[in-house]
Every structure is written in structure tokens, then in C-alpha cells.
């Protein structure tokens, strides 16, 4: 789409909703808010693009990259959840804030959705006060700008961790859309995982959602797995196993097996010892003390 212009030029016009979404495939990719990426992952592939030097999370809608088209032949949306950016089409936030609410919005005039039909853009064109529908769209887009900034900070961590890899384009070359490489992510060490989750779990949640959404990609667009040879240590001779008896025999000289006359018993005490014919009588007083202790 082209023809992005300030909405203030059309303050007196009206706007209608799209009658079909056949243009979604041509747009190819739309940014996501931090409130919708988990739900979007169930219906569309999530990818990362570098926009203005910052990573941004979005939903990929180009039919050449999808396992199933997001719209049918009649232009009806069939991908389940519809991203916020598509529901607020054809409006975008202006690059800079203006003194009036209408100055915060730009519009894609090529969409041909402005005219005499639909809802009023302004409730008061003279002051630039937006109508209720456009005011809600403006507030939603401002929310998306803040949410997108939070996602970008988390995506910076995934970029530093080195888990992002490009999808294959239609020309079999790497394209601008990045996904999470499952092998790289699964082999992150504990220290890196802890660093990713230091401030919040958003980076790990994003990685999991992007991995989950890969099922919606055409298999021809997935990155080619790069098999990296794992360095194996050279085979070494097994360490000699010592027999346990070697230790005993080697230390016989340091072991003293002599029996001494200790307090435990003495050989002299055993001379003339015989087994008594009757058991010794028990001390009744000792038995009574034991019974009281138990009681």
C-alpha cells in the first residue's frame, strides 16, 4: 500500500470498514502488540524484522510463506484471530505527536476507504477532535506503540543470545524475516537462560511463542538446518583398574593386628570360665526403675 498522508487533510470525510481482506497478503507482515502475540501464535507465524535499527515482532501474512492462506479466494479472513494492526487499518500513527488528536494519525488513502460513507472521522473538524470510533483507534495505536517497545527490548536479548535465524525466501535465499532456531534455543546454557529471565520472562515467552507459531509456516520457507560437527575427544586408553586386594596387601605393614589387654576384655579373665547351669537372677530394683521410666 502507498499514499500515506496526514489524516487532518480528511477531517471532514468519513471512513468505512474494509469489505474484504484480500489486501492482507500484499501487505505481507503486520506488527503485533505485547497483548496479542500469544493468541496470534495459534493462527499465524510470528517473525522478527529489523525496522529503524530495532527488532519488531509481527505476524507474517504473505501467502508464499504460509502453510495455509490467511484469506480465502473471496478475501474473507480465515486465520482465526485478526491482529490489531489489521483491525485498525487503514490508520497508522504519525511519526511525531501533534497538538490535536487528529494530528497523531496518518491514513493510507490508497485503501479507498475514505469517502462519504461510514463513520465520521471528526466530531468537530474545526478543532480536530476525533469521533468516538477514530478516538478508540488512536488510543489503540498508542497502546501498540508502547507494547511494541517492550517487545523490542525483549527481542534485543534474543538477538544477543544468538537464537534468531532468517527464513528462506522464495528465491531460496535468506529473507528479512527472522525466526527462533529450535536447536540454538534448546542448547542455551543455564547462565544464558538466567540472563534472559533476569528482568522478566518476556524474552523466553516470546521465544516459545515464535517456536510454537512455526507450524503455520510453509515447510519450504523454514531455515535449512545446519549440521554442526561436534568435536569429540580423541579415544584414550582406559584408566587401569586396581584390584581392591592390591590396596590391602600394599598396606599390611602399616596395619596392627595384635590383640592388646584393653578394657573390653582380657585373656586372663577367660581362664577357668564355664557356662552357668542357671540364668543369673535379675535385680528387682533395677526392673522397677525401668518400669517407672517407661510409665
Secondary structure, DSSP 8 states (H G I E B T S, - for coil): ---EEEGGGGTT-EE---S--TTHHHH-EEE--TTTHHHHTTTSEEEEEEETTEEEEEEE--GGGBSS-SB-TT--B-SSS--HHHHTTTEEE-SS--SSGGGGEEEEGGG--EESSSEESEEETTTTEE-HHHHHHHHHHHHHHHHHHHHHHHHHHHHHHT-EEEEE-TTSSEEEEEEE-HHHHHT--HHHHHHHTSS-SHHHHHHHHHHHHGGGB-GGGS---------------------HHHHHHHTGGG--------SS--GGGGTT----SS-----HHHHHHHHHHH-
